[in-house]
């Protein structure tokens, strides 16, 4: 079976996010001073061939832990659906 995973990787809340801070500071310049606390991360979409959704989720978890997210500085969430 084919599955699609959508993964969001974000810097941990306790860490500085220089990109997010720069965007937050720029919001006033474009007339949006009410927007604050911007955090910048990345979104990863991938496809998996697996025997079940549970197996696909295990593979995504493994990929996140081994390559897609630096767990010292980042957190991640994901969803897996049949493709």
JOPE-V304359 format. One record per residue. N is the residue number from 1. RES is the residue in one small letter. SS is DSSP state (h for helix, s for strand, l for the rest). OMEGA is omega in whole degrees, -180 to 180 (NA if undefined). Layout:
n=N res=RES ss=SS omega=OMEGA
n=N res=RES ss=SS omega=OMEGA
//
This chain:
n=1 res=x ss=l omega=177
n=2 res=x ss=s omega=178
n=3 res=x ss=s omega=175
n=4 res=x ss=s omega=177
n=5 res=x ss=s omega=174
n=6 res=x ss=s omega=-173
n=7 res=x ss=s omega=174
n=8 res=x ss=s omega=179
n=9 res=x ss=s omega=-176
n=10 res=x ss=s omega=174
n=11 res=x ss=s omega=178
n=12 res=x ss=l omega=-178
n=13 res=x ss=l omega=-177
n=14 res=x ss=l omega=-177
n=15 res=x ss=l omega=175
n=16 res=x ss=l omega=175
n=17 res=x ss=l omega=-175
n=18 res=x ss=h omega=178
n=19 res=x ss=h omega=179
n=20 res=x ss=h omega=179
n=21 res=x ss=h omega=179
n=22 res=x ss=h omega=179
n=23 res=x ss=h omega=178
n=24 res=x ss=h omega=-179
n=25 res=x ss=h omega=-179
n=26 res=x ss=h omega=-178
n=27 res=x ss=h omega=178
n=28 res=x ss=h omega=-179
n=29 res=x ss=h omega=-179
n=30 res=x ss=h omega=175
n=31 res=x ss=l omega=-180
n=32 res=x ss=l omega=-176
n=33 res=x ss=l omega=180
n=34 res=x ss=l omega=178
n=35 res=x ss=l omega=-179
n=36 res=x ss=l omega=176
n=37 res=x ss=l omega=-179
n=38 res=x ss=l omega=174
n=39 res=x ss=l omega=-178
n=40 res=x ss=l omega=177
n=41 res=x ss=l omega=177
n=42 res=x ss=s omega=180
n=43 res=x ss=s omega=-180
n=44 res=x ss=s omega=174
n=45 res=x ss=s omega=177
n=46 res=x ss=s omega=180
n=47 res=x ss=s omega=-176
n=48 res=x ss=s omega=170
n=49 res=x ss=s omega=-178
n=50 res=x ss=l omega=-178
n=51 res=x ss=l omega=-180
n=52 res=x ss=l omega=177
n=53 res=x ss=h omega=-180
n=54 res=x ss=h omega=179
n=55 res=x ss=h omega=178
n=56 res=x ss=h omega=179
n=57 res=x ss=h omega=177
n=58 res=x ss=h omega=180
n=59 res=x ss=h omega=178
n=60 res=x ss=h omega=178
n=61 res=x ss=h omega=180
n=62 res=x ss=h omega=179
n=63 res=x ss=h omega=179
n=64 res=x ss=h omega=-177
n=65 res=x ss=h omega=-175
n=66 res=x ss=h omega=-173
n=67 res=x ss=h omega=-168
n=68 res=x ss=h omega=-179
n=69 res=x ss=l omega=173
n=70 res=x ss=l omega=-172
n=71 res=x ss=l omega=176
n=72 res=x ss=l omega=-174
n=73 res=x ss=l omega=-173
n=74 res=x ss=s omega=171
n=75 res=x ss=s omega=179
n=76 res=x ss=s omega=171
n=77 res=x ss=s omega=179
n=78 res=x ss=s omega=171
n=79 res=x ss=s omega=180
n=80 res=x ss=s omega=177
n=81 res=x ss=s omega=177
n=82 res=x ss=s omega=-178
n=83 res=x ss=l omega=NA
//
